[in-house]
Amino acid sequence: MKVEENKLSSVPLVFRSGFEIFSSQLIECEKIMSSLSERVPTQLVILLEKSGQIISHIGKCERFDLIAFGSLISADLAASKAIAEYSEEYQETQTILREGKSFDTIICEASDHLILFVQFSTQISLGWARLLIREATLKISKIMLAQPSLDKPDESYAPEDNKLTDLIDDRLKEIWKQ
């Protein structure tokens, strides 16, 4: 599931939690996910909003319901966060590691509102994968903190001297005189 740039890049995707992501931000996040998928290499990479809504994914996910899986990932991170707070081991960002027979999984916070799920072969070094995943989450977080690159407004409607405030002031004065 990939987003293509379109003319509506100034219109954000709004999630149930109120979190917004612009298509320009999402495209940058997907570039990071794609790069991560090539560098690790991964079986599955999922970017989701903290409530569990899937934003984007790269890789195979035919054997399970992706929407339900997103909810489980979100709940897993929330439980881990609660355990860390309860045991006084809370960090700014939480990371969960699951070691499996064929695949290892890392789930981590990618920003205040995003979670990154990464599944990769057990033949890949955990330390190397964790380092690259952490790097990816920091990049995603930086993208989310930056102002999105929006389409430039059509300047053909702007006054020639670009003093929009003067134009508005003049119009308001005319209205009040009537």
C-alpha positions as CSV (number, residue, x, y, z in Angstrom):
1,M,0.0,0.0,0.0
2,K,1.7,3.1,-1.2
3,V,0.6,6.7,-1.6
4,E,1.2,8.5,-4.8
5,E,1.7,12.2,-4.9
6,N,-1.3,14.1,-6.0
7,K,-2.8,17.5,-6.2
8,L,-4.4,17.1,-2.7
9,S,-1.1,17.0,-0.8
10,S,-2.3,20.0,1.2
11,V,-5.2,17.9,2.5
12,P,-4.2,15.7,5.4
13,L,-5.3,12.2,6.2
14,V,-7.1,12.5,9.6
15,F,-7.3,9.5,12.0
16,R,-9.8,8.7,14.7
17,S,-7.4,10.1,17.3
18,G,-7.2,13.4,15.6
19,F,-3.7,12.8,14.3
20,E,-3.1,14.1,10.8
21,I,-0.5,13.2,8.2
22,F,0.0,14.9,4.9
23,S,0.7,12.9,1.7
24,S,4.0,14.6,1.3
25,Q,5.0,13.3,4.8
26,L,3.6,9.9,4.1
27,I,5.6,9.7,0.8
28,E,8.8,10.5,2.8
29,C,7.9,7.9,5.4
30,E,7.4,5.3,2.7
31,K,10.8,6.1,1.2
32,I,12.3,5.4,4.6
33,M,10.3,2.2,5.0
34,S,11.4,1.0,1.5
35,S,15.1,1.8,2.2
36,L,14.8,0.0,5.6
37,S,13.3,-3.0,3.8
38,E,16.2,-3.2,1.4
39,R,18.9,-2.6,4.0
40,V,17.8,-5.1,6.6
41,P,16.1,-7.0,4.4
42,T,12.6,-7.4,5.9
43,Q,9.7,-9.7,5.5
44,L,7.2,-7.1,6.5
45,V,7.3,-3.4,7.5
46,I,4.1,-1.7,8.8
47,L,3.6,2.0,9.7
48,L,0.6,2.5,11.9
49,E,-1.1,5.2,14.0
50,K,-1.0,4.5,17.7
51,S,-4.7,3.5,17.8
52,G,-3.8,0.6,15.5
53,Q,-4.9,2.1,12.1
54,I,-2.6,0.9,9.3
55,I,-1.1,3.8,7.4
56,S,1.2,1.9,5.1
57,H,3.0,-1.4,4.7
58,I,5.6,-3.1,2.6
59,G,5.9,-6.9,2.3
60,K,3.8,-10.0,2.7
61,C,0.8,-10.2,5.0
62,E,-1.5,-12.7,3.3
63,R,-1.7,-15.1,6.2
64,F,-3.5,-12.7,8.6
65,D,-6.0,-9.8,8.7
66,L,-3.9,-6.7,8.5
67,I,-6.5,-4.5,10.2
68,A,-6.8,-6.8,13.3
69,F,-3.0,-7.2,13.3
70,G,-2.6,-3.4,13.5
71,S,-4.8,-3.4,16.6
72,L,-2.7,-6.1,18.2
73,I,0.5,-4.3,17.5
74,S,-0.9,-1.1,19.1
75,A,-2.1,-3.0,22.1
76,D,1.2,-4.8,22.5
77,L,3.1,-1.5,22.5
78,A,0.6,0.1,24.9
79,A,1.0,-2.9,27.3
80,S,4.8,-2.7,27.1
81,K,4.7,1.0,27.8
82,A,2.5,0.4,30.9
83,I,4.8,-2.3,32.1
84,A,7.8,0.0,31.6
85,E,6.1,2.8,33.6
86,Y,5.0,0.4,36.3
87,S,8.5,-1.0,36.7
88,E,10.1,2.5,36.5
89,E,12.0,1.6,33.4
90,Y,10.1,3.9,31.1
91,Q,12.1,5.5,28.3
92,E,11.1,8.3,25.8
93,T,10.5,5.6,23.2
94,Q,9.6,2.0,23.7
95,T,11.0,-0.9,21.6
96,I,9.7,-4.5,21.8
97,L,11.8,-7.4,20.5
98,R,10.2,-10.8,19.6
99,E,12.5,-13.6,18.6
100,G,11.0,-16.4,16.5
101,K,12.0,-19.5,14.7
102,S,12.2,-18.0,11.3
103,F,11.6,-14.3,11.9
104,D,12.4,-11.7,14.5
105,T,10.2,-8.8,15.1
106,I,10.9,-5.3,16.4
107,I,8.0,-2.9,17.3
108,C,8.9,0.6,18.2
109,E,7.5,4.1,18.5
110,A,8.3,6.2,15.4
111,S,6.9,9.5,16.7
112,D,4.3,10.6,19.3
113,H,1.6,9.1,17.1
114,L,3.2,6.4,15.0
115,I,4.4,2.9,15.5
116,L,6.8,1.0,13.2
117,F,6.6,-2.8,13.0
118,V,9.4,-4.6,11.3
119,Q,9.8,-8.4,10.8
120,F,13.0,-9.8,9.4
121,S,14.9,-13.1,9.1
122,T,16.6,-14.6,12.1
123,Q,19.7,-14.8,10.0
124,I,20.0,-11.0,10.2
125,S,22.0,-9.7,13.2
126,L,19.6,-8.3,15.9
127,G,22.0,-5.5,16.7
128,W,22.3,-4.4,13.1
129,A,18.6,-4.6,12.5
130,R,17.8,-2.7,15.7
131,L,20.3,0.0,14.7
132,L,18.8,0.5,11.3
133,I,15.2,0.4,12.6
134,R,16.1,3.0,15.3
135,E,17.6,5.2,12.6
136,A,14.4,4.9,10.5
137,T,12.2,5.8,13.5
138,L,14.3,8.9,14.2
139,K,13.9,9.9,10.5
140,I,10.2,9.4,10.6
141,S,9.9,11.3,13.8
142,K,11.8,14.2,12.3
143,I,9.5,14.2,9.2
144,M,6.4,14.3,11.5
145,L,7.8,17.3,13.5
146,A,8.7,19.2,10.3
147,Q,6.1,21.3,8.5
148,P,4.7,19.3,5.5
149,S,5.6,20.5,2.1
150,L,2.3,21.7,0.7
151,D,1.4,22.7,-2.8
152,K,2.2,26.3,-3.4
153,P,-0.9,28.5,-3.6
154,D,-1.9,29.9,-6.9
155,E,-0.3,33.3,-6.9
156,S,-2.4,34.5,-9.8
157,Y,-5.0,35.7,-7.3
158,A,-2.5,37.6,-5.1
159,P,-2.3,41.3,-5.5
160,E,0.6,42.5,-7.6
161,D,2.3,44.3,-4.7
162,N,1.8,41.2,-2.4
163,K,0.3,43.3,0.4
164,L,-2.7,41.2,1.1
165,T,-3.1,42.7,4.6
166,D,-3.4,46.2,3.1
167,L,-6.0,45.0,0.6
168,I,-8.0,43.4,3.4
169,D,-7.7,46.5,5.6
170,D,-8.9,48.7,2.7
171,R,-11.9,46.4,2.1
172,L,-12.8,46.3,5.8
173,K,-12.7,50.2,5.9
174,E,-15.0,50.3,3.0
175,I,-17.5,48.0,4.7
176,W,-17.4,50.0,8.0
177,K,-18.0,53.3,6.1
178,Q,-21.3,52.0,4.7
